[in-house]
């Protein structure tokens, strides 16, 4: 059995950071941060402030305040992303329930003939059943207990389904016309839209579990909309020589702005996002997958001009 490291007190954790070169001007404040936010959680945010090849030494003059500011930025970014994903999820639920209910019938989602991969569909239905069993919602009790319906209509079941399960039931629909009808209000091709919904379900779970977003490389990248809607393409970061940058959050933020404006044309989410981004040190913005010329890309430029 390998030997584990010893647990350190909050003071020992702070002393370790100081020994590695971190400047701590306000020790009580730093100790308070460590007490309520795990040292290991803060640790990845040190990387931009350390020299290449030596993650255990801070660059000269790096302060705890800089480290904490980056952590705080990421926390606020997660809040914004969760808010946006919730809006998209609710819209997707509504679109899916409407189209499936009208085109396949109230219980059409229970017929495997309508779905492309039997095993994936069966697993998703099991998950959906588990969600229904766990649900405490009165409308589920009413349909199952009073109306004696083992499975409620599409527009009811969708209200207790997870983002991930709905995105799977969307992508698994055999009829591309139904998928396209669901994607239509967003001006997107159904294939790109299905890919995006899967990506956003993963993103939402990542943010909801308090995981880092700022410089995260997402394994599953959504399919970039190439033609529809045409105004989006110039805003995306696309470089085959830098595939990792394409897998970071910049492109997701661009598409979230578009989706939220489709759902609510009066939304102020893009303005709140750009205000947050402008609080981040310019040297740290590329870590989010932002291109070097991001400020003159049409979508970002319009937001920056509106803020000036």
C-alpha positions in Angstrom: 0.0 0.0 0.0 1.5 3.4 -1.0 2.1 6.0 1.7 -0.3 8.9 1.7 0.6 12.5 2.5 -0.1 13.9 5.9 -3.1 16.1 6.5 -2.1 19.8 7.0 -3.8 22.4 9.2 -5.0 25.6 7.5 -2.0 27.4 8.8 0.4 24.8 7.5 -1.4 25.0 4.1 -0.8 28.7 4.0 2.8 28.4 5.2 3.4 25.9 2.3 2.0 28.4 -0.2 4.2 31.1 1.3 7.3 28.8 1.2 6.6 28.4 -2.5 6.8 32.1 -3.1 3.2 33.3 -2.8 2.9 36.7 -1.2 0.2 36.8 1.4 -0.6 40.4 2.6 -3.7 39.5 4.7 -3.1 36.2 6.5 -6.5 36.1 8.4 -8.4 36.6 5.1 -6.3 33.9 3.3 -6.9 31.5 6.2 -10.6 32.2 6.1 -10.6 31.3 2.3 -8.7 28.1 3.0 -11.1 27.2 5.8 -14.1 27.4 3.5 -12.6 26.3 0.2 -10.5 23.2 0.0 -6.8 23.7 -0.6 -6.9 21.1 -3.3 -9.7 22.9 -5.0 -7.6 26.1 -5.1 -4.5 24.3 -6.3 -5.2 24.1 -10.1 -5.6 27.9 -10.2 -1.9 28.4 -9.4 -0.7 27.1 -12.7 -0.8 30.5 -14.6 1.3 31.9 -11.8 4.1 29.3 -11.9 7.0 28.9 -14.4 6.7 26.1 -17.0 8.0 22.8 -15.7 7.8 23.8 -12.0 4.2 23.9 -10.7 5.4 24.1 -7.1 7.1 27.6 -7.3 5.2 30.8 -7.8 6.5 33.5 -10.0 8.1 36.4 -8.2 5.5 38.8 -6.8 2.5 36.5 -7.2 -0.1 37.3 -4.5 -2.8 35.3 -2.8 -5.2 37.9 -4.0 -4.4 37.0 -7.7 -5.0 33.4 -7.0 -8.2 34.1 -5.2 -9.4 36.5 -7.9 -9.0 33.7 -10.6 -10.9 31.2 -8.4 -13.7 33.8 -7.8 -13.9 34.5 -11.5 -14.4 30.8 -12.2 -17.0 30.5 -9.5 -19.0 33.4 -11.0 -18.5 31.9 -14.5 -20.1 28.6 -13.3 -23.1 30.5 -11.9 -23.6 32.2 -15.3 -23.2 28.9 -17.2 -25.6 27.0 -15.0 -28.2 29.8 -15.4 -27.8 29.7 -19.2 -28.0 25.9 -19.3 -31.1 25.8 -17.2 -32.8 28.1 -19.7 -31.8 26.0 -22.6 -32.8 22.8 -20.8 -36.3 24.2 -20.1 -36.7 25.3 -23.8 -35.5 21.9 -25.0 -38.0 20.1 -22.8 -40.8 22.2 -24.1 -39.8 21.8 -27.8 -39.2 18.0 -27.4 -42.5 17.4 -25.6 -44.5 19.5 -28.2 -43.0 17.8 -31.3 -43.0 14.3 -29.9 -46.5 14.6 -28.5 -48.0 15.9 -31.7 -46.0 13.8 -34.2 -45.7 10.5 -32.4 -48.6 10.7 -29.9 -48.7 11.3 -26.1 -46.9 8.0 -25.4 -44.9 7.8 -28.6 -41.7 8.1 -26.7 -42.3 4.5 -25.4 -42.2 2.9 -28.8 -38.7 1.8 -29.6 -39.5 1.8 -33.4 -39.2 5.6 -33.2 -35.6 5.5 -31.9 -32.4 4.5 -33.8 -30.3 2.5 -31.4 -32.3 0.0 -29.3 -29.7 -0.5 -26.6 -29.1 3.2 -26.0 -32.9 3.8 -26.1 -33.5 1.0 -23.6 -30.9 2.3 -21.2 -32.3 5.8 -21.4 -35.8 4.5 -20.7 -34.5 2.7 -17.6 -33.0 6.0 -16.4 -36.2 7.8 -17.2 -38.2 5.2 -15.2 -35.8 5.6 -12.2 -36.2 9.4 -12.3 -40.0 8.9 -12.3 -39.7 6.5 -9.3 -37.7 9.0 -7.4 -39.9 11.9 -8.2 -42.0 13.5 -5.5 -43.9 15.7 -7.9 -47.7 15.7 -7.4 -48.3 15.6 -11.2 -46.4 12.3 -11.4 -48.4 10.9 -8.4 -51.6 12.0 -10.1 -50.9 10.3 -13.4 -49.7 7.1 -11.9 -51.9 6.9 -8.8 -55.2 8.6 -9.8 -55.2 8.1 -13.6 -53.5 4.7 -13.3 -51.0 5.6 -16.1 -47.7 3.7 -15.6 -46.1 6.2 -18.0 -47.5 9.8 -18.3 -47.7 11.7 -21.6 -44.6 13.2 -23.2 -45.4 16.7 -21.9 -45.5 15.3 -18.3 -42.5 12.9 -18.3 -40.3 15.6 -19.7 -40.7 17.7 -16.6 -38.8 15.2 -14.4 -36.3 14.0 -17.1 -32.7 15.1 -16.8 -31.0 17.2 -19.4 -28.9 14.3 -20.4 -31.8 11.9 -20.9 -33.7 14.4 -23.0 -30.7 15.2 -25.1 -30.3 11.4 -25.7 -34.0 11.0 -26.6 -33.6 13.9 -29.0 -30.5 12.5 -30.8 -32.0 9.0 -30.9 -35.2 10.1 -32.8 -35.3 8.3 -36.1 -37.2 11.0 -37.9 -34.8 13.8 -38.8 -37.8 16.0 -39.5 -38.8 15.9 -35.8 -35.2 16.7 -34.7 -35.2 19.6 -37.2 -38.5 20.9 -36.0 -37.1 21.0 -32.4 -33.9 22.8 -33.6 -35.8 25.2 -35.9 -36.5 28.1 -33.4 -32.7 28.3 -32.9 -32.0 28.6 -36.6 -29.7 25.5 -36.4 -29.3 22.3 -38.4 -30.6 19.4 -36.4 -27.3 17.5 -36.4 -25.4 20.4 -34.9 -28.2 21.1 -32.5 -28.2 17.5 -31.2 -24.5 17.5 -30.7 -24.7 20.8 -28.9 -27.4 19.6 -26.5 -25.3 16.6 -25.5 -22.3 19.0 -24.9 -24.4 21.4 -22.8 -25.8 18.5 -20.7 -22.2 17.6 -19.9 -21.3 21.2 -19.3 -24.2 21.7 -16.9 -23.2 18.7 -14.9 -19.6 19.8 -14.7 -20.6 23.3 -13.5 -23.2 21.9 -11.1 -20.6 19.7 -9.4 -18.4 22.8 -8.8 -15.7 21.7 -11.3 -13.4 24.2 -12.9 -14.6 25.8 -16.2 -12.0 28.6 -16.8 -9.4 26.5 -18.6 -11.1 23.1 -18.8 -10.6 21.1 -22.0 -13.9 19.3 -22.7 -13.4 15.9 -24.1 -16.7 16.1 -26.0 -16.7 19.1 -28.4 -20.0 20.0 -30.0 -20.3 20.1 -33.8 -19.8 23.7 -34.8 -22.7 25.2 -36.9 -21.1 25.8 -40.3 -23.9 27.4 -42.2 -26.9 27.9 -40.0 -27.2 30.4 -38.5 -24.7 32.2 -40.8 -23.8 35.0 -38.3 -22.3 32.6 -35.8 -19.4 31.2 -37.8 -17.1 34.3 -37.7 -17.2 34.2 -33.9 -16.0 30.7 -33.3 -12.4 29.7 -32.6 -11.4 27.3 -35.4 -7.8 26.2 -35.8 -6.8 22.6 -36.8 -3.3 23.3 -35.4 -4.7 24.1 -32.0 -7.4 21.5 -31.3 -7.2 21.8 -27.6 -8.1 25.5 -27.8 -11.3 24.6 -29.7 -12.2 22.2 -26.8 -12.3 25.0 -24.2 -15.2 27.1 -23.2 -15.0 30.0 -25.6 -17.0 28.4 -28.4 -19.6 27.3 -25.9 -20.1 30.8 -24.6 -20.6 32.0 -28.1 -23.4 29.5 -28.8 -25.0 30.1 -25.4 -25.3 33.8 -26.2 -27.1 32.8 -29.4 -29.4 30.3 -27.8 -30.4 32.6 -24.9 -31.2 35.4 -27.4 -33.5 33.0 -29.3 -35.2 32.0 -26.0 -35.4 35.6 -24.6 -34.5 38.4 -27.0 -34.4 40.8 -24.0 -31.9 38.7 -22.0 -29.1 40.6 -20.3 -27.0 37.4 -19.9 -24.5 38.3 -22.6 -23.9 41.7 -21.0 -23.4 40.1 -17.6 -21.0 37.6 -19.2 -18.9 40.3 -20.9 -18.7 42.3 -17.6 -17.3 39.2 -15.9 -14.8 38.5 -18.7 -13.5 42.0 -18.4 -12.6 41.5 -14.8 -10.2 38.7 -15.8 -6.6 39.7 -16.4 -6.0 39.8 -20.2 -3.2 37.2 -19.9 -5.6 34.6 -18.5 -8.4 35.0 -21.1 -6.6 32.8 -23.8 -6.7 30.0 -21.3 -10.5 29.9 -22.0 -9.9 29.2 -25.6 -10.5 32.8 -26.7 -8.7 33.7 -30.0 -6.1 36.4 -30.0 -8.5 38.7 -31.9 -11.6 37.9 -29.9 -12.3 41.6 -29.2 -12.9 42.3 -32.9 -15.0 39.2 -33.6 -18.6 40.5 -34.3 -20.4 39.1 -31.3 -17.8 40.1 -28.8 -17.2 43.5 -30.4 -20.8 44.4 -30.3 -20.9 43.6 -26.5 -17.8 45.5 -25.8 -19.0 48.6 -27.7 -22.3 48.4 -25.8 -20.4 48.4 -22.5 -18.1 51.3 -23.4 
